[in-house]
Amino acid sequence: MFKKIILIIASLLLFAGCAHKKVVKPDNNQTIALPEPIVEAEVELEIEPVYDQFDCQQNDEMIMGESAAKIVVIKSKRVLVLFDNEGNVLSRHRISLGKNSVGTKLKQGDYKTPEGTYTITRKGNDHKYYKEIFISYPNHEDRRRSQSLGFNPGGGISIHAQVPWNWDGRRNDYTLGKDWTQGCMAVTNEGMDMIWDRIAIGTPIEIRE
């Protein structure tokens, strides 16, 4: 009976010790408190904003003055970007698109800017748009799609600059703030000069949604 009482008392002491996070040594009855758990302080980190290579921060951004190996247009971002052979960004340019900007061009007169892969076919001064750089629209896929719908795919799609009343550039923000072309991609006159000097006939251009 005495042994049974001893075992019960020992069990109670053991559980009591766990509940209060203390250890009792039976030989000298010294109570030792266990260390409190370490709580790490929360540190707020300042995260620098990450800019995508297609995020244009101003109307025209010159980054490197080298010859371009490729042009990429992102219609949804209203931006045209020049790249070198290693994929480095050379310059970025805000653009305006065709009045009916959503979706790819299907037929002549739909005011849509095409989507696809093309090349630069010719460059020329233009009394209407300062300077103009033509692309190889329609390509084979454009013709096939339009003909299957019974449409004429149209043509004459280009990258061009501003109309004469804005040749001084004072209203660039106004003309770049809306889509107003018949399907072409419009840049500022200053941007056109940057692009003009850095691309050649045959340079590929990819136009994405």
Backbone as CSV, one residue per row, in Angstrom:
resi,resn,N_x,N_y,N_z,CA_x,CA_y,CA_z,C_x,C_y,C_z
1,MET,0.831,-1.209,0.000,0.000,0.000,0.000,0.860,1.251,0.000
2,PHE,1.927,1.237,0.874,2.835,2.386,0.963,3.510,2.653,-0.374
3,LYS,3.934,1.571,-1.052,4.585,1.731,-2.364,3.620,2.330,-3.372
4,LYS,2.335,1.938,-3.283,1.344,2.445,-4.218,1.151,3.939,-4.025
5,ILE,1.151,4.410,-2.754,1.001,5.835,-2.466,2.195,6.614,-3.005
6,ILE,3.391,6.051,-2.838,4.612,6.691,-3.340,4.541,6.878,-4.857
7,LEU,4.080,5.849,-5.563,3.989,5.925,-7.014,2.990,6.984,-7.450
8,ILE,1.848,7.101,-6.746,0.840,8.106,-7.081,1.398,9.503,-6.889
9,ILE,2.101,9.718,-5.755,2.688,11.034,-5.474,3.722,11.394,-6.531
10,ALA,4.560,10.422,-6.922,5.585,10.665,-7.936,4.965,11.032,-9.266
11,SER,3.867,10.377,-9.615,3.185,10.671,-10.879,2.611,12.076,-10.880
12,LEU,1.991,12.465,-9.726,1.430,13.809,-9.620,2.511,14.871,-9.744
13,LEU,3.650,14.626,-9.106,4.761,15.580,-9.193,5.278,15.700,-10.623
14,LEU,5.345,14.598,-11.323,5.847,14.600,-12.702,4.958,15.433,-13.599
15,PHE,3.637,15.216,-13.526,2.710,15.960,-14.373,2.625,17.421,-13.976
16,ALA,2.730,17.670,-12.672,2.705,19.059,-12.220,3.914,19.805,-12.742
17,GLY,5.047,19.113,-12.778,6.268,19.740,-13.280,6.151,20.079,-14.744
18,CYS,5.544,19.230,-15.534,5.382,19.497,-16.957,4.440,20.660,-17.195
19,ALA,3.390,20.728,-16.374,2.406,21.777,-16.574,2.972,23.155,-16.292
20,HIS,3.904,23.243,-15.298,4.459,24.539,-14.919,5.849,24.775,-15.489
21,LYS,6.285,23.875,-16.394,7.581,24.018,-17.037,8.727,24.119,-16.027
22,LYS,8.661,23.277,-14.949,9.727,23.265,-13.943,10.213,21.852,-13.735
23,VAL,11.435,21.710,-13.274,12.027,20.404,-12.962,12.381,20.386,-11.484
24,VAL,11.908,19.390,-10.749,12.188,19.286,-9.313,13.139,18.143,-9.080
25,LYS,14.280,18.441,-8.485,15.246,17.392,-8.162,14.891,16.809,-6.806
26,PRO,14.647,15.508,-6.724,14.208,14.893,-5.454,15.246,14.950,-4.346
27,ASP,16.582,15.111,-4.653,17.591,15.035,-3.606,17.691,16.317,-2.785
28,ASN,17.530,17.480,-3.378,17.669,18.715,-2.608,16.483,19.662,-2.781
29,ASN,15.427,19.211,-3.495,14.213,19.996,-3.688,14.464,21.352,-4.354
30,GLN,15.551,21.493,-5.082,15.788,22.740,-5.820,14.934,22.754,-7.092
31,THR,14.283,23.872,-7.329,13.421,24.019,-8.498,14.134,24.834,-9.561
32,ILE,14.237,24.276,-10.737,14.931,24.945,-11.839,13.915,25.243,-12.942
33,ALA,13.769,26.501,-13.269,12.830,26.894,-14.326,13.465,26.659,-15.693
34,LEU,12.693,26.111,-16.608,13.167,25.916,-17.963,13.210,27.252,-18.706
35,PRO,14.148,27.442,-19.657,14.222,28.713,-20.398,12.981,28.926,-21.245
36,GLU,12.560,30.196,-21.326,11.416,30.551,-22.155,11.801,30.396,-23.639
37,PRO,10.833,30.005,-24.470,11.139,29.863,-25.902,11.529,31.209,-26.516
38,ILE,12.484,31.148,-27.435,12.966,32.364,-28.105,12.018,32.726,-29.234
39,VAL,11.520,33.932,-29.222,10.635,34.420,-30.275,11.419,35.375,-31.174
40,GLU,11.510,35.014,-32.453,12.252,35.860,-33.386,11.455,37.119,-33.717
41,ALA,12.138,38.239,-33.703,11.493,39.513,-34.020,11.177,39.572,-35.511
42,GLU,10.020,40.113,-35.838,9.639,40.264,-37.246,10.378,41.455,-37.850
43,VAL,10.995,41.222,-38.999,11.763,42.264,-39.677,11.050,42.635,-40.966
44,GLU,10.730,43.890,-41.131,10.095,44.354,-42.351,11.156,44.686,-43.394
45,LEU,11.076,44.021,-44.525,12.043,44.233,-45.595,11.458,45.174,-46.640
46,GLU,12.261,46.109,-47.085,11.843,46.993,-48.165,12.097,46.295,-49.499
47,ILE,11.033,46.037,-50.235,11.149,45.326,-51.507,11.154,46.339,-52.635
48,GLU,12.215,46.308,-53.407,12.320,47.214,-54.553,11.331,46.782,-55.637
49,PRO,10.620,47.719,-56.252,9.698,47.344,-57.333,10.457,46.736,-58.510
50,VAL,9.908,45.680,-59.066,10.537,44.999,-60.196,9.837,45.451,-61.479
51,TYR,10.608,46.039,-62.378,10.046,46.518,-63.626,10.278,45.490,-64.727
52,ASP,9.228,45.211,-65.448,9.320,44.316,-66.583,10.034,45.030,-67.728
53,GLN,10.680,44.264,-68.596,11.407,44.878,-69.704,10.478,45.585,-70.694
54,PHE,9.176,45.320,-70.589,8.214,45.993,-71.459,7.460,47.123,-70.757
55,ASP,7.928,47.514,-69.570,7.312,48.636,-68.869,8.049,49.918,-69.237
56,CYS,7.417,50.730,-70.054,8.028,51.985,-70.497,7.744,53.069,-69.469
57,GLN,8.785,53.730,-68.989,8.651,54.729,-67.947,8.461,56.145,-68.473
58,GLN,8.648,56.339,-69.764,8.451,57.652,-70.379,8.123,57.445,-71.846
59,ASN,7.934,58.520,-72.599,7.550,58.352,-74.008,8.594,57.573,-74.803
60,ASP,9.865,57.946,-74.640,10.962,57.273,-75.344,12.126,57.112,-74.377
61,GLU,12.617,55.892,-74.245,13.732,55.614,-73.343,14.911,55.045,-74.130
62,MET,15.989,55.768,-74.213,17.197,55.267,-74.849,18.072,54.635,-73.772
63,ILE,18.420,53.365,-73.956,19.223,52.639,-72.971,20.612,52.355,-73.524
64,MET,20.680,51.793,-74.727,21.958,51.559,-75.396,21.810,51.914,-76.873
65,GLY,22.811,52.571,-77.406,22.718,53.051,-78.785,23.296,52.116,-79.814
66,GLU,22.950,50.842,-79.753,23.477,49.858,-80.695,22.430,49.498,-81.740
67,SER,22.864,48.777,-82.768,21.933,48.321,-83.798,21.019,47.234,-83.239
68,ALA,19.763,47.280,-83.636,18.781,46.334,-83.109,18.769,45.045,-83.918
69,ALA,18.591,43.933,-83.213,18.459,42.631,-83.875,17.005,42.207,-83.963
70,LYS,16.133,42.832,-83.143,14.729,42.435,-83.110,13.900,43.565,-82.523
71,ILE,12.657,43.657,-82.992,11.676,44.594,-82.446,10.525,43.772,-81.876
72,VAL,10.077,44.117,-80.673,8.911,43.468,-80.077,7.904,44.542,-79.694
73,VAL,6.665,44.343,-80.116,5.571,45.248,-79.760,4.600,44.493,-78.863
74,ILE,4.266,45.065,-77.712,3.243,44.520,-76.824,2.047,45.464,-76.895
75,LYS,1.006,45.036,-77.581,-0.145,45.912,-77.806,-0.823,46.301,-76.497
76,SER,-0.991,45.350,-75.592,-1.695,45.639,-74.341,-0.966,46.650,-73.474
77,LYS,0.359,46.746,-73.633,1.149,47.716,-72.879,1.434,48.980,-73.675
78,ARG,1.031,48.995,-74.959,1.285,50.147,-75.824,2.773,50.500,-75.826
79,VAL,3.598,49.491,-76.101,5.039,49.713,-76.061,5.729,48.974,-77.197
80,LEU,6.778,49.583,-77.737,7.640,48.995,-78.760,9.046,48.982,-78.199
81,VAL,9.715,47.817,-78.262,11.038,47.659,-77.648,12.031,47.132,-78.671
82,LEU,13.219,47.724,-78.694,14.318,47.243,-79.529,15.252,46.391,-78.683
83,PHE,15.687,45.234,-79.226,16.598,44.323,-78.541,17.848,44.096,-79.384
84,ASP,18.956,43.785,-78.706,20.152,43.373,-79.433,20.172,41.853,-79.559
85,ASN,21.275,41.297,-80.101,21.365,39.850,-80.331,21.330,39.031,-79.052
86,GLU,21.708,39.628,-77.930,21.752,38.909,-76.660,20.500,39.125,-75.830
87,GLY,19.515,39.789,-76.388,18.268,40.006,-75.668,18.273,41.202,-74.745
88,ASN,19.296,42.045,-74.844,19.338,43.257,-74.026,18.443,44.329,-74.632
89,VAL,17.789,45.100,-73.782,16.925,46.178,-74.246,17.772,47.363,-74.687
90,LEU,17.532,47.833,-75.912,18.245,49.005,-76.422,17.437,50.284,-76.206
91,SER,16.151,50.204,-76.485,15.286,51.368,-76.273,13.842,50.906,-76.147
92,ARG,13.029,51.752,-75.493,11.599,51.499,-75.332,10.830,52.725,-75.784
93,HIS,9.649,52.482,-76.380,8.874,53.591,-76.938,7.386,53.364,-76.722
94,ARG,6.721,54.354,-76.168,5.267,54.319,-76.092,4.692,54.444,-77.499
95,ILE,3.568,53.764,-77.744,2.968,53.784,-79.076,1.455,53.972,-78.980
96,SER,0.887,54.418,-80.085,-0.560,54.373,-80.289,-0.844,53.292,-81.324
97,LEU,-2.030,52.701,-81.244,-2.407,51.610,-82.147,-3.588,52.022,-83.022
98,GLY,-4.110,51.044,-83.760,-5.303,51.282,-84.556,-6.498,51.600,-83.664
99,LYS,-7.440,52.345,-84.199,-8.607,52.772,-83.422,-9.353,51.593,-82.797
100,ASN,-9.382,50.470,-83.505,-10.042,49.255,-83.021,-8.946,48.287,-82.589
101,SER,-8.398,48.519,-81.402,-7.104,47.918,-81.042,-7.186,46.482,-80.538
102,VAL,-8.344,46.013,-80.101,-8.448,44.678,-79.497,-8.541,43.611,-80.582
103,GLY,-7.668,42.607,-80.481,-7.670,41.518,-81.455,-6.789,41.815,-82.653
104,THR,-6.478,40.775,-83.410,-5.598,40.931,-84.561,-6.364,41.414,-85.791
105,LYS,-5.638,41.942,-86.745,-6.243,42.448,-87.976,-6.777,41.282,-88.808
106,LEU,-8.006,41.429,-89.300,-8.627,40.385,-90.116,-8.905,40.839,-91.536
107,LYS,-9.152,42.137,-91.706,-9.522,42.594,-93.047,-9.165,44.065,-93.225
108,GLN,-9.117,44.459,-94.461,-8.847,45.844,-94.800,-9.938,46.750,-94.210
109,GLY,-9.503,47.825,-93.561,-10.458,48.793,-93.046,-11.028,48.489,-91.678
110,ASP,-10.514,47.464,-90.968,-11.064,47.173,-89.636,-10.362,47.947,-88.517
111,TYR,-9.369,48.758,-88.884,-8.649,49.623,-87.936,-7.962,48.842,-86.813
112,LYS,-7.595,47.601,-87.089,-6.891,46.785,-86.095,-5.400,46.708,-86.428
113,THR,-4.581,46.654,-85.392,-3.145,46.432,-85.559,-2.901,44.929,-85.577
114,PRO,-2.195,44.403,-86.577,-2.014,42.945,-86.674,-1.174,42.384,-85.535
115,GLU,-1.266,41.074,-85.358,-0.454,40.342,-84.387,0.222,39.191,-85.113
116,GLY,1.519,39.049,-84.918,2.260,37.990,-85.590,3.718,38.361,-85.729
117,THR,4.436,37.601,-86.532,5.863,37.818,-86.758,6.085,38.297,-88.187
118,TYR,6.790,39.417,-88.317,7.001,40.054,-89.610,8.449,40.523,-89.722
119,THR,8.768,41.209,-90.805,10.081,41.831,-90.968,9.900,43.253,-91.498
120,ILE,10.967,44.046,-91.339,10.953,45.396,-91.895,11.223,45.289,-93.394
121,THR,10.348,45.901,-94.206,10.477,45.784,-95.662,11.054,47.037,-96.313
122,ARG,10.728,48.219,-95.788,11.281,49.455,-96.347,11.106,50.613,-95.380
123,LYS,11.880,51.645,-95.590,11.850,52.851,-94.772,11.770,54.058,-95.698
124,GLY,11.033,55.076,-95.269,10.947,56.252,-96.120,10.429,57.475,-95.382
125,ASN,10.851,58.647,-95.847,10.290,59.889,-95.325,8.847,59.996,-95.800
126,ASP,8.030,60.656,-95.027,6.612,60.707,-95.355,6.072,62.095,-95.037
127,HIS,5.386,62.715,-95.995,4.841,64.052,-95.772,3.693,64.038,-94.777
128,LYS,3.077,62.864,-94.589,1.916,62.752,-93.701,2.315,62.393,-92.274
129,TYR,3.354,61.554,-92.131,3.719,61.058,-90.803,5.203,61.259,-90.474
130,TYR,5.877,62.203,-91.064,7.286,62.503,-90.793,8.189,61.404,-91.367
131,LYS,8.171,60.219,-90.773,8.903,59.066,-91.299,8.052,57.826,-91.086
132,GLU,8.317,56.809,-91.926,7.495,55.604,-91.868,8.351,54.374,-92.151
133,ILE,8.139,53.322,-91.356,8.867,52.058,-91.491,7.836,50.954,-91.711
134,PHE,7.838,50.340,-92.900,6.810,49.367,-93.253,7.209,47.954,-92.831
135,ILE,6.191,47.155,-92.485,6.415,45.763,-92.099,5.747,44.839,-93.126
136,SER,6.094,43.549,-93.065,5.670,42.585,-94.085,4.278,42.007,-93.832
137,TYR,3.371,42.834,-93.369,1.970,42.406,-93.273,1.311,42.612,-94.636
138,PRO,0.493,41.636,-95.118,0.114,40.382,-94.464,1.116,39.265,-94.749
139,ASN,1.341,38.413,-93.757,2.168,37.233,-94.002,1.261,36.082,-94.473
140,HIS,1.838,34.910,-94.636,1.078,33.764,-95.162,-0.108,33.423,-94.260
141,GLU,0.113,33.437,-92.950,-0.965,33.099,-92.014,-2.077,34.138,-92.065
142,ASP,-1.715,35.402,-92.186,-2.728,36.460,-92.285,-3.604,36.263,-93.523
143,ARG,-2.958,35.984,-94.653,-3.713,35.781,-95.899,-4.642,34.576,-95.788
144,ARG,-4.114,33.487,-95.260,-4.919,32.268,-95.138,-6.139,32.504,-94.261
145,ARG,-5.927,33.161,-93.120,-7.040,33.398,-92.197,-8.091,34.327,-92.808
146,SER,-7.636,35.416,-93.402,-8.587,36.373,-93.987,-9.355,35.765,-95.147
147,GLN,-8.665,35.030,-96.014,-9.325,34.423,-97.167,-10.344,33.375,-96.735
148,SER,-10.044,32.659,-95.637,-10.993,31.655,-95.152,-12.287,32.298,-94.649
149,LEU,-12.195,33.590,-94.273,-13.366,34.331,-93.811,-14.004,35.154,-94.927
150,GLY,-13.377,35.090,-96.104,-13.894,35.848,-97.231,-13.503,37.305,-97.222
151,PHE,-12.401,37.635,-96.539,-11.964,39.025,-96.407,-10.705,39.298,-97.213
152,ASN,-10.502,40.560,-97.539,-9.229,41.056,-98.061,-8.386,41.448,-96.841
153,PRO,-7.182,40.884,-96.650,-6.410,41.164,-95.434,-5.906,42.599,-95.339
154,GLY,-5.906,43.330,-96.471,-5.391,44.690,-96.456,-3.873,44.697,-96.458
155,GLY,-3.286,45.847,-96.174,-1.825,45.982,-96.171,-1.421,47.383,-95.770
156,GLY,-0.158,47.716,-96.056,0.338,49.054,-95.759,0.528,49.331,-94.283
157,ILE,0.738,48.300,-93.471,0.929,48.489,-92.030,2.371,48.922,-91.756
158,SER,2.514,49.912,-90.902,3.856,50.457,-90.639,3.992,50.948,-89.214
159,ILE,5.237,51.271,-88.877,5.540,52.092,-87.706,5.742,53.495,-88.256
160,HIS,4.956,54.439,-87.799,5.143,55.800,-88.301,5.147,56.799,-87.148
161,ALA,5.512,58.028,-87.485,5.601,59.069,-86.468,4.323,59.904,-86.465
162,GLN,4.455,61.189,-86.145,3.292,62.028,-85.890,2.805,62.780,-87.138
163,VAL,1.565,63.223,-87.044,0.985,64.041,-88.116,1.587,65.450,-88.049
164,PRO,1.527,66.219,-89.151,2.221,67.512,-89.209,1.910,68.483,-88.073
165,TRP,0.661,68.515,-87.604,0.340,69.487,-86.562,1.040,69.178,-85.241
166,ASN,1.617,67.987,-85.117,2.340,67.652,-83.884,3.820,67.391,-84.149
167,TRP,4.333,67.904,-85.253,5.746,67.652,-85.543,6.677,68.330,-84.544
168,ASP,6.207,69.339,-83.836,7.065,69.968,-82.828,7.088,69.174,-81.524
169,GLY,6.236,68.159,-81.399,6.256,67.282,-80.229,5.584,67.821,-78.993
170,ARG,4.951,68.979,-79.085,4.365,69.576,-77.880,3.131,68.824,-77.379
171,ARG,2.524,68.044,-78.268,1.318,67.317,-77.845,1.518,65.802,-77.948
172,ASN,2.741,65.362,-77.697,3.027,63.928,-77.737,2.173,63.146,-76.747
173,ASP,2.030,63.658,-75.526,1.237,62.940,-74.522,-0.213,62.786,-74.979
174,TYR,-0.710,63.775,-75.681,-2.090,63.710,-76.175,-2.230,62.626,-77.242
175,THR,-1.333,62.611,-78.214,-1.458,61.644,-79.307,-1.104,60.228,-78.866
176,LEU,-0.239,60.094,-77.867,0.100,58.767,-77.361,-0.908,58.271,-76.330
177,GLY,-1.791,59.148,-75.893,-2.754,58.782,-74.865,-4.005,58.108,-75.394
178,LYS,-4.087,57.911,-76.701,-5.257,57.256,-77.279,-4.844,56.531,-78.561
179,ASP,-5.660,55.589,-78.995,-5.420,54.867,-80.253,-6.141,55.609,-81.378
180,TRP,-5.380,55.977,-82.415,-5.965,56.822,-83.452,-5.583,56.435,-84.878
181,THR,-4.707,55.441,-85.055,-4.249,55.106,-86.399,-5.243,54.171,-87.098
182,GLN,-4.961,53.869,-88.365,-5.803,52.942,-89.126,-5.346,51.494,-88.974
183,GLY,-4.418,51.254,-88.069,-3.896,49.908,-87.827,-2.395,49.901,-87.633
184,CYS,-1.775,51.052,-87.875,-0.315,51.157,-87.724,0.064,51.394,-86.263
185,MET,1.368,51.462,-86.022,1.914,51.758,-84.707,2.585,53.119,-84.770
186,ALA,2.096,54.073,-83.999,2.606,55.437,-84.056,3.494,55.737,-82.852
187,VAL,4.633,56.377,-83.116,5.560,56.801,-82.065,5.774,58.309,-82.194
188,THR,6.525,58.882,-81.272,6.879,60.299,-81.396,7.912,60.472,-82.508
189,ASN,8.087,61.696,-82.974,9.124,61.955,-83.978,10.507,61.671,-83.409
190,GLU,10.708,62.029,-82.138,11.994,61.748,-81.493,12.232,60.245,-81.394
191,GLY,11.185,59.510,-81.040,11.300,58.061,-80.973,11.566,57.452,-82.336
192,MET,10.929,57.986,-83.356,11.157,57.495,-84.711,12.617,57.651,-85.114
193,ASP,13.230,58.787,-84.780,14.649,58.985,-85.114,15.534,57.954,-84.411
194,MET,15.198,57.616,-83.149,15.959,56.588,-82.419,15.829,55.237,-83.113
195,ILE,14.606,54.874,-83.463,14.348,53.575,-84.094,14.968,53.524,-85.486
196,TRP,14.783,54.590,-86.248,15.249,54.683,-87.636,16.731,54.372,-87.752
197,ASP,17.518,54.922,-86.861,18.970,54.782,-86.935,19.458,53.412,-86.469
198,ARG,18.604,52.602,-85.885,19.057,51.365,-85.264,18.465,50.097,-85.868
199,ILE,17.637,50.239,-86.879,17.096,49.048,-87.529,17.411,49.079,-89.017
200,ALA,17.422,47.895,-89.604,17.729,47.763,-91.030,16.613,47.001,-91.725
201,ILE,16.610,47.032,-93.040,15.669,46.224,-93.817,15.912,44.752,-93.476
202,GLY,14.845,44.035,-93.201,14.962,42.625,-92.831,14.946,42.375,-91.337
203,THR,14.991,43.418,-90.519,14.937,43.238,-89.071,13.591,42.627,-88.693
204,PRO,13.589,41.547,-87.912,12.301,40.933,-87.526,11.560,41.784,-86.512
205,ILE,10.236,41.765,-86.621,9.380,42.451,-85.661,8.266,41.501,-85.234
206,GLU,8.120,41.345,-83.937,7.078,40.474,-83.370,6.039,41.349,-82.682
207,ILE,4.794,41.203,-83.080,3.705,41.990,-82.498,2.812,41.028,-81.698
208,ARG,2.751,41.280,-80.404,1.974,40.431,-79.503,0.741,41.179,-78.995
209,GLU,-0.214,40.422,-78.489,-1.446,41.005,-77.941,-1.138,41.968,-76.801
